């Protein structure tokens, strides 16, 4: 079954094409990205399996035109991977926020679209773009079924005492203000993959997954179900991130607004786009640059590195307490998967849990690997995530039920 996986941002379309034979038997046959949609210098990239990646600047005024370009690239007689668009059996979409409506993936229909639209207030930078992607596909491939997979769905097993804020209850009743979490697709994938690699029974286990990248979240998974996660009503809550501040005293917000004369939207920009690594370092949101400057002696960048490790450790400690222990700690995401210094920094704090790091294994881990020493009471592992594969799997299962 040929499945096109789409991840639309406000000005981008990331895509992959997978030939799904079963959950564990599949081929990635093409991938790419359309960037800077709506700008004069839009960039399109396409990489077929076994072929060279090609990229060029070309005007892409909107998501509809972007989808047209993607489909033309896939069927290009020279290096396309499809003979015709009829080979596409289904399209799967990543959706950031599904609110309380969705605890799993769903087939796109008018009711589903209305619920995604309702959640636009919870993810104003993401959900509207996802809707543009769905509508663009509907225009180009009107007879092809579409499936949506939600970042929030995996977290819907959290108990009410974990997801509720201690605000007047009417705000939850009227506006659904509560904690939803994010990165659920990644947390679900690496928990399953990591438990198999490490010989842990997912259905009878205590796992903490650390998805650490430009956006970061830590999740507690007990017996295969989420009991708590670090992100909240939006992806702003939790630990320090590339440009997001993470947890702060809520009274800081009106205090700074009054002092600086900021509007709510301007303050929102400060919290989401000018804080985190960028805000503390005063230089960059890129972890590689922060680490390089920290190693060169920059005190602000050294502070960022210390806080990144500290925030992770603090969340792991909280969730170990919540679950009354932990069997497996998993590192994933752009930072988590690719930086031995980060994993060592975190694991060095966790001796009280009985975790002993295998430094050689950690240094050499550039993919899926156990990084804890033999005899360690708690297993630690580096696991590569694949959110697109989760979307493709769910899409395949849902579409098969239609036939």
C-alpha positions as CSV (number, residue, x, y, z in Angstrom):
1,X,0.0,0.0,0.0
2,X,1.5,3.3,-1.1
3,X,1.0,6.0,1.6
4,X,1.8,9.7,1.3
5,X,2.6,11.1,4.7
6,X,2.2,14.9,5.1
7,X,3.3,17.3,7.8
8,X,2.2,20.8,7.1
9,X,3.6,23.8,8.9
10,X,2.5,27.4,8.5
11,X,4.9,27.9,5.6
12,X,6.1,24.3,4.8
13,X,5.1,20.9,3.7
14,X,7.3,17.9,4.8
15,X,6.4,14.7,3.0
16,X,7.4,11.0,2.8
17,X,6.1,8.2,0.6
18,X,6.1,4.8,2.1
19,X,5.3,1.4,0.6
20,X,3.6,-0.3,3.5
21,X,3.4,-4.1,3.3
22,X,2.9,-4.5,7.0
23,X,3.8,-2.7,10.2
24,X,7.4,-3.9,10.1
25,X,7.8,-4.5,6.4
26,X,7.9,-1.3,4.5
27,X,10.1,0.8,2.2
28,X,10.7,4.6,2.3
29,X,10.6,5.4,-1.4
30,X,10.8,9.2,-1.4
31,X,10.9,12.2,0.9
32,X,11.3,15.9,0.8
33,X,10.1,19.3,1.9
34,X,8.5,22.5,0.5
35,X,9.8,25.5,2.4
36,X,9.1,29.2,2.6
37,X,5.6,28.9,1.2
38,X,4.2,32.4,0.4
39,X,7.6,34.0,0.1
40,X,9.4,34.9,-3.1
41,X,12.3,32.6,-2.4
42,X,10.4,29.3,-1.8
43,X,12.5,26.2,-1.8
44,X,11.4,22.7,-2.9
45,X,13.4,19.5,-2.2
46,X,12.8,16.0,-3.4
47,X,14.9,12.8,-2.7
48,X,13.8,9.5,-4.3
49,X,15.1,6.2,-2.9
50,X,18.5,5.5,-4.3
51,X,18.6,8.8,-6.2
52,X,20.1,12.2,-5.7
53,X,18.4,14.9,-3.8
54,X,17.4,17.8,-5.9
55,X,16.4,21.3,-4.6
56,X,15.6,24.6,-6.3
57,X,14.0,27.9,-5.6
58,X,10.6,28.4,-7.2
59,X,7.5,30.5,-6.3
60,X,5.1,28.5,-4.1
61,X,2.3,31.0,-3.2
62,X,0.2,28.7,-1.1
63,X,-0.2,25.1,0.2
64,X,-2.3,24.1,-2.8
65,X,0.5,24.9,-5.2
66,X,2.9,23.2,-2.8
67,X,0.9,20.0,-3.0
68,X,0.8,20.2,-6.8
69,X,4.6,20.4,-6.9
70,X,5.0,17.4,-4.5
71,X,2.7,15.3,-6.6
72,X,4.4,16.3,-9.9
73,X,7.8,15.4,-8.3
74,X,6.5,12.0,-7.3
75,X,5.3,11.2,-10.8
76,X,8.1,12.9,-12.8
77,X,9.1,10.6,-15.7
78,X,12.8,11.2,-15.0
79,X,13.1,10.4,-11.3
80,X,9.6,10.0,-9.9
81,X,8.8,7.0,-7.8
82,X,5.2,6.6,-9.0
83,X,3.9,5.8,-12.5
84,X,0.7,7.7,-11.7
85,X,-1.2,9.3,-8.7
86,X,-3.5,6.3,-8.8
87,X,-0.9,4.4,-7.0
88,X,-1.4,6.5,-3.8
89,X,-3.8,4.4,-1.7
90,X,-4.1,6.9,1.2
91,X,-2.7,10.1,2.7
92,X,-1.8,10.4,6.4
93,X,-1.4,13.8,8.1
94,X,0.3,14.8,11.3
95,X,-1.9,17.1,13.4
96,X,-0.5,18.8,16.5
97,X,-3.6,19.3,18.5
98,X,-6.7,17.1,18.8
99,X,-7.9,18.4,22.2
100,X,-10.1,15.9,24.1
101,X,-11.8,14.7,20.9
102,X,-9.2,12.2,19.7
103,X,-7.5,9.3,21.6
104,X,-6.3,7.8,18.3
105,X,-6.0,8.4,14.6
106,X,-9.1,9.1,12.6
107,X,-10.4,9.0,9.0
108,X,-11.0,12.5,7.7
109,X,-14.6,13.6,7.4
110,X,-16.5,16.9,8.0
111,X,-16.9,16.2,11.7
112,X,-13.2,15.5,12.1
113,X,-12.3,18.7,10.2
114,X,-14.6,20.7,12.5
115,X,-13.0,19.3,15.6
116,X,-9.5,20.1,14.2
117,X,-10.7,23.6,13.5
118,X,-12.0,24.0,17.0
119,X,-8.5,23.1,18.3
120,X,-6.9,25.9,16.3
121,X,-7.0,28.1,19.4
122,X,-4.9,25.6,21.2
123,X,-2.3,25.4,18.4
124,X,-2.7,28.5,16.3
125,X,0.6,28.1,14.4
126,X,0.0,24.5,13.6
127,X,-3.6,23.4,13.2
128,X,-4.6,26.0,10.6
129,X,-1.7,24.8,8.5
130,X,-2.7,21.2,8.9
131,X,-6.2,22.1,7.6
132,X,-4.6,23.8,4.6
133,X,-2.7,20.6,3.9
134,X,-5.8,18.4,4.1
135,X,-7.8,20.7,1.8
136,X,-5.0,20.9,-0.7
137,X,-4.9,17.1,-0.8
138,X,-8.7,17.0,-1.2
139,X,-8.5,19.2,-4.3
140,X,-5.6,17.2,-5.9
141,X,-6.7,13.7,-4.8
142,X,-10.4,13.9,-4.2
143,X,-11.1,10.2,-4.1
144,X,-8.1,9.2,-1.9
145,X,-8.9,8.6,1.8
146,X,-7.1,10.8,4.3
147,X,-6.2,9.9,7.9
148,X,-5.1,12.2,10.7
149,X,-2.7,11.3,13.6
150,X,-2.6,13.6,16.6
151,X,0.4,14.6,18.7
152,X,-2.0,14.8,21.7
153,X,-3.8,11.5,21.3
154,X,-1.3,9.3,23.2
155,X,-1.5,11.5,26.2
156,X,-5.3,11.1,26.6
157,X,-4.8,8.4,29.2
158,X,-3.5,10.9,31.7
159,X,-5.7,10.9,34.9
160,X,-7.7,14.1,35.6
161,X,-5.5,15.0,38.6
162,X,-2.5,15.1,36.2
163,X,-4.0,17.0,33.4
164,X,-6.2,19.5,35.3
165,X,-4.9,23.0,36.4
166,X,-6.1,24.3,39.7
167,X,-8.0,27.2,38.1
168,X,-11.7,27.9,38.5
169,X,-13.4,24.7,37.1
170,X,-15.6,26.8,34.8
171,X,-12.6,27.6,32.6
172,X,-12.2,23.9,31.8
173,X,-16.0,23.5,31.3
174,X,-16.2,26.6,29.0
175,X,-12.8,26.6,27.2
176,X,-11.3,23.1,27.8
177,X,-8.3,24.6,29.6
178,X,-6.2,21.7,30.7
179,X,-2.9,19.9,30.0
180,X,-2.8,18.1,26.7
181,X,0.9,17.4,26.1
182,X,2.6,17.0,22.7
183,X,5.1,14.8,20.8
184,X,2.8,11.9,21.6
185,X,3.5,10.1,18.3
186,X,7.2,10.1,19.1
187,X,6.8,9.1,22.7
188,X,4.5,6.2,21.7
189,X,6.9,5.0,19.0
190,X,10.1,5.0,21.0
191,X,8.5,3.4,24.0
192,X,7.4,0.5,21.9
193,X,10.7,0.3,20.0
194,X,12.9,0.8,23.0
195,X,11.1,-1.8,25.2
196,X,11.6,-4.4,22.5
197,X,15.3,-3.5,22.1
198,X,15.8,-3.7,25.9
199,X,13.7,-6.7,26.7
200,X,11.2,-4.8,28.7
201,X,7.5,-5.8,28.7
202,X,5.7,-2.7,27.7
203,X,2.5,-3.8,29.2
204,X,4.1,-4.3,32.6
205,X,6.7,-1.5,32.8
206,X,7.6,2.0,34.0
207,X,9.2,4.0,31.2
208,X,10.3,7.6,30.9
209,X,10.8,8.9,27.4
210,X,12.8,12.1,26.8
211,X,12.0,13.7,23.4
212,X,14.6,16.4,23.3
213,X,15.0,18.8,20.4
214,X,14.1,22.3,19.5
215,X,10.9,21.4,21.2
216,X,11.3,19.1,24.2
217,X,9.1,17.0,26.4
218,X,9.4,14.2,28.9
219,X,6.7,11.6,29.4
220,X,5.9,9.0,32.1
221,X,4.5,5.8,30.6
222,X,3.2,3.1,33.0
223,X,2.1,-0.3,31.5
224,X,2.1,1.2,28.1
225,X,-0.1,4.2,29.0
226,X,0.8,7.8,29.6
227,X,0.3,8.9,33.2
228,X,1.9,12.4,32.9
229,X,3.9,14.5,30.5
230,X,5.8,17.8,30.8
231,X,4.0,19.9,28.2
232,X,0.7,21.4,29.0
233,X,-2.2,23.3,27.4
234,X,0.2,24.2,24.6
235,X,3.8,23.1,23.8
236,X,5.1,26.1,25.9
237,X,4.9,24.4,29.3
238,X,7.7,22.1,30.6
239,X,11.4,22.4,30.2
240,X,13.7,24.9,28.4
241,X,13.5,24.6,24.6
242,X,15.0,26.3,21.5
243,X,12.9,29.5,21.8
244,X,10.3,28.5,24.4
245,X,10.8,29.4,28.1
246,X,9.2,26.3,29.7
247,X,7.8,26.6,33.2
248,X,7.7,30.0,34.8
249,X,5.7,31.6,37.5
250,X,2.5,32.8,35.8
251,X,2.7,36.2,37.5
252,X,5.9,36.9,35.6
253,X,3.7,37.4,32.5
254,X,1.6,40.4,33.6
255,X,4.6,41.8,35.5
256,X,6.7,42.0,32.3
257,X,3.8,43.2,30.2
258,X,3.3,46.1,32.6
259,X,7.0,47.0,32.8
260,X,7.5,46.7,29.0
261,X,4.1,47.9,27.8
262,X,3.5,44.7,25.9
263,X,0.2,43.5,24.4
264,X,-0.9,39.9,24.9
265,X,0.3,38.9,21.4
266,X,3.6,40.6,22.0
267,X,4.1,38.8,25.3
268,X,3.1,35.5,23.6
269,X,5.9,36.1,21.1
270,X,8.4,36.7,23.9
271,X,7.5,33.4,25.6
272,X,7.3,31.3,22.5
273,X,9.8,32.8,20.1
274,X,12.4,34.9,22.1
275,X,13.0,32.7,25.1
276,X,14.6,29.4,25.8
277,X,18.1,28.8,24.4
278,X,17.8,32.0,22.4
279,X,16.7,34.1,25.3
280,X,19.2,32.9,27.9
281,X,22.2,32.8,25.5
282,X,21.3,36.1,23.9
283,X,22.8,34.6,20.7
284,X,21.1,31.5,19.2
285,X,18.5,28.8,19.5
286,X,20.7,26.2,17.8
287,X,22.0,23.6,20.3
288,X,25.1,23.0,18.3
289,X,26.1,26.6,18.3
290,X,25.2,26.9,22.0
291,X,27.4,23.9,22.9
292,X,30.3,25.2,20.8
293,X,30.2,28.6,22.5
294,X,29.8,27.0,25.9
295,X,32.9,24.9,25.3
296,X,34.7,28.1,24.3
297,X,33.9,29.6,27.7
298,X,30.7,31.7,27.0
299,X,29.0,31.9,30.4
300,X,25.5,32.4,29.1
301,X,25.8,29.4,26.8
302,X,27.2,27.3,29.7
303,X,24.1,28.3,31.6
304,X,21.8,27.1,28.8
305,X,23.6,23.7,28.7
306,X,23.3,23.3,32.5
307,X,19.6,24.2,32.5
308,X,18.9,21.8,29.6
309,X,20.4,18.9,31.6
310,X,18.9,20.1,34.9
311,X,15.4,20.4,33.5
312,X,15.5,16.9,32.0
313,X,16.8,15.5,35.3
314,X,14.1,17.3,37.3
315,X,11.3,15.9,35.0
316,X,12.8,12.4,35.2
317,X,12.9,12.6,39.0
318,X,9.3,13.8,39.2
319,X,8.0,11.0,36.9
320,X,10.0,8.3,38.7
321,X,8.3,9.4,41.9
322,X,4.9,9.5,40.2
323,X,5.3,5.9,39.0
324,X,7.1,4.7,42.1
325,X,10.2,3.8,40.1
326,X,11.4,3.4,36.6
327,X,12.6,0.5,34.5
328,X,13.7,2.2,31.3
329,X,14.8,5.8,30.4
330,X,14.8,6.6,26.6
331,X,16.5,9.5,24.9
332,X,15.2,10.6,21.4
333,X,14.7,13.7,19.3
334,X,17.4,15.8,17.6
335,X,19.3,16.6,20.7
336,X,18.6,13.4,22.6
337,X,19.6,11.0,19.8
338,X,22.7,12.8,18.6
339,X,24.6,14.2,21.6
340,X,26.5,11.8,24.0
341,X,27.4,14.8,26.2
342,X,23.8,15.5,26.8
343,X,22.9,11.9,27.7
344,X,25.9,11.6,30.0
345,X,25.1,14.9,31.7
346,X,21.6,13.6,32.5
347,X,22.6,10.0,33.4
348,X,25.3,11.2,35.8
349,X,22.6,12.7,38.0
350,X,20.6,9.4,38.2
351,X,22.8,7.2,40.3
352,X,20.2,7.3,43.1
353,X,17.9,5.4,40.8
354,X,20.5,2.7,40.3
355,X,21.4,3.8,36.8
356,X,25.0,3.2,35.7
357,X,26.1,4.6,32.4
358,X,28.3,2.7,29.9
359,X,30.3,5.6,28.7
360,X,31.8,3.8,25.7
361,X,28.4,2.6,24.6
362,X,27.0,6.1,25.0
363,X,29.9,7.7,23.1
364,X,29.4,5.2,20.2
365,X,25.6,5.4,20.1
366,X,24.6,6.9,16.8
367,X,21.3,5.0,16.5
368,X,19.3,2.5,18.6
369,X,21.5,1.3,21.4
370,X,21.5,0.4,25.1
371,X,23.8,3.0,26.9
372,X,23.5,1.7,30.5
373,X,26.1,-0.7,31.9
374,X,25.3,-4.4,32.5
375,X,23.9,-4.8,35.9
376,X,22.4,-1.3,35.9
377,X,19.2,-1.3,37.9
378,X,17.6,1.1,35.4
379,X,18.2,0.6,31.7
380,X,19.0,3.7,29.6
381,X,18.7,3.6,25.8
382,X,19.2,5.9,22.8
383,X,16.3,5.3,20.3
384,X,15.7,6.9,17.0
385,X,12.2,8.2,16.5
386,X,10.1,7.9,13.3
387,X,6.8,9.7,13.6
388,X,6.1,9.4,9.9
389,X,6.1,5.6,10.2
390,X,3.6,5.8,13.0
391,X,1.3,7.9,10.8
392,X,1.8,5.5,7.9
393,X,1.0,2.5,10.1
394,X,-2.2,4.0,11.5
395,X,-3.3,5.2,8.0
396,X,-2.8,1.7,6.6
397,X,-4.8,0.0,9.4
398,X,-7.7,2.5,9.1
399,X,-7.9,2.4,5.3
400,X,-7.8,-1.4,5.3
401,X,-10.9,-1.4,7.4
402,X,-12.7,0.5,4.6
403,X,-12.4,-2.3,2.1
